[in-house]
């Protein structure tokens, strides 16, 4: 993974107010990246945060089952990587990693490793915690081949907020973030991370498009936003 861009977005340039940060990521060689992601997902060191043996056993069982499933789904019968299957996980994992590296957030395992069933859009894909403000940033990742998928991610985030999905996530985050962050989350104080696959569009053009997006305009009024563009293909969109 290589960080290409990382900076605050000057929203006044677009006639907007609020807070937004932009990160552009290159995943490098996708076959190598998929292998690295599987290794990272298989690191269960976070289980040490659970102080009950039965909880550790339960969480480890769920996480291991998820890892085993992903290993099978990321490759075809000839052991070739399937970007179509792994794409969203690449976007999620690299986005989360880039936020941790660039903004110093606390890392939290992907929601699916924590036992979340990825069926019927149950909730956010990943979380990080701003350790200075104790604010959880709820992330949603979208991979669409040949498209800058920010709109798809923004739409999903707005739907999750409207459905109060962040309340559903509080129990799975209990042992992984500070209690102050959970209290704030329960009072609707949290940030959002908009993670999406990107094409070879320039940063300036991409940010111009996002700044004109209705869903972004609505979200930035009330939430601190982190935008993470992960270069996944070379088509224009």
N, C-alpha and C positions, 0 to 999 in steps of 0.2 A: 504494500500500500504506500502511495506517495501523496502527500498533501500538496495540491497545486495552488490553491488560494485559501486564505483564512483571514477574515476581517469583519469588522462591524459594517452594517449596511447603513449608509446615510439616507435615511428615509425622507428627510426634508427635501432631498433632490427630486423626490416623486410627489411632494406635497402631502406626505403622510407623517404621522407621529407614532411613537411606540418604540419598540426595541426589536432588532433583528440582527442575527449574526449569520454569516455565510461561509460555508466550507466547501471546497471542490476537491474531490478525491479521485485518484487514478488507482484502480485495483491491481494494475500490473498484469502479468500473465495469468489468465483466468484459471487455468488448470492448477497452477501453483497456489493461487489464492484460495481455491476450493479446498485443497488439502490443508492449508493453514487454518481455514475456518473450522474444519472438522476437528483439528487438534485443539483449537481454542474452545470449541463447544464441549469437548471431552474433558476439559479441565474443571473439576468439581471442587476446587479449593474454597469456593464460596459456601460450601456446606458447613464449614467450620463456624459460620455465624449462627447456626441453629443450635440451641443449647440443650435440646432433648434428643436422645439417641433414636427414639422412634420417629421423630420428625426428620432427622438426617437420613434414616433408612428409607422413609417414604419418598423424600425429595430425590434421593439418589436413584431410586428405582424409576421414578418418572423421567428424570433427566437422561438416564442411560437408555431407556426405551426410545426416547426422542432421538438421541444420537444414533442409535442403531437404525432407526427408520430413515434418518437423513442420509446416512452413508449409502443406503441402498437406492434412495431416490435421486441422489446426485450423479449417479453413473448408469450407463446403459449396460447391456449384457456383455459388451466388449470392453468394459471398464473405461469408456470414454466419458469425459465430463459432460453433463447436461445443464447448460447454462439456463435453459428455459425453466428447469426445476429448481436450480440453485440460485437463480437471479435475485429473488426477494431476500433470501438469506444473506447473500453477498452484500446487498444494499444495507440491510439491517446491521449486520456485524461490522462492516467497515464504517458505517455512519456512527454507530455507538463508540467504536474505537477512536474515531477522529474527534468526537466530542470530548472524550476522556483525555486525549492527548493535547488538544488545542485549548480547551477551556478548563481543564483540571477537574472535571466532574467525577463523582464517584461512579464506578462501573457497577452495573447490575446485570445479572444473567438475562438472556432473552426470555420473554414471557412464556414461550412454549416449553423451555427447559424447566420452568417452575410449575408445570402441570397444566398449562393452558391448552385446551383443545383448539386447534386451528381449523375450526369448522364454523361456517356461517358468520364470519367476521366478529368474533367474540369480544375483541378489544385491542388495545394498543400492542404494537409488536415489541417495543423495547423501552427501557427507562434508564435515565441517569439522574444523579442528584447534584445540584449546585451546592457544594459543601460550604460556601460562604453565606449564601442566603437561605440554605436549607429548603430549596424548592425543587420538586421533582419535575423533570422534563419528560413528558410522555411522547414517545416516538411512533410514527407510522411510516412504514416503508412500502414503496410501490416500484415494481419493475415491469416496464412495458417495452418490448423490443422496438427499437427505432424511434422512440418517443421520449421527450423530456416530461417525465410523469409527475411533475409537481402538482398539477391540477387534481389528478386522481388521489394523491396523498392528502391534499388540502380538503377535498370534499369529504373523504373518509374521516378526517380529524374532526371536522365540524359536526358530522353525524354522531361520532362517538361522544363529543361534548354534549350535544343535545340530548343524547340518551343516558348521560351521566355514567358512561362506562368507566371513568376514573374511580368512581366509588367501588366498583367491582374489583379493581386492582389493588385496593388498599390491603386486603388480607394477605395477598401473595408477596407484598413488599415489606411486611412487618419486621422481619429479621434482617432486612437488607439495606434499609435507609434509616435515617434518624427519625425519631418519633415526632420532632418538630415539623419535619417535612410531611409526615403523614397527617398531622393535625391540619396543616395548611391545605393539603390535598382534599381533606374532608370538608374544608371551607371554600372549595373551588379556587384555591390559589395554587396554580401550577403553570409550567411552561409547556410548549409543544415543540417537537423536533420533526420537521418535514423532510423525510428522506426519500430520494427518488433516483431512478436511473436517468442518465443524461447522455446526450449526443455530443457532437463536436462543436456545438454552439459556443460562442464566446461568453465569458462571465458577464460582460456588460449587457449583451443582448438578452441573456437568460434572466438577469435581474430586472431588466426593463419589462420583460414579459410577466414576470412574477408580480412586480409592483402594480401592474394593471389588472391583475387577477382579482375578481370580486371576492373570492373566498379568503385570499390573503389579506385584502383590505379590511374585511370584517374581523378576522382573527387578530390582526396586529393591534387593533383597538384595545383588546383586553388581555392579550397573552404575549409573553416574551417568546419570540420565535427563533429557532435555530434551523437554518436551511442547509441541507447537505445534498449536494449533487454528486452522484457517483457515475463516472464515465463508463458506460457499459457497451456502447455501440457508436457507430460513426455516421448514422443516417441523420438527416436534418429534420427538425420538427419544432 
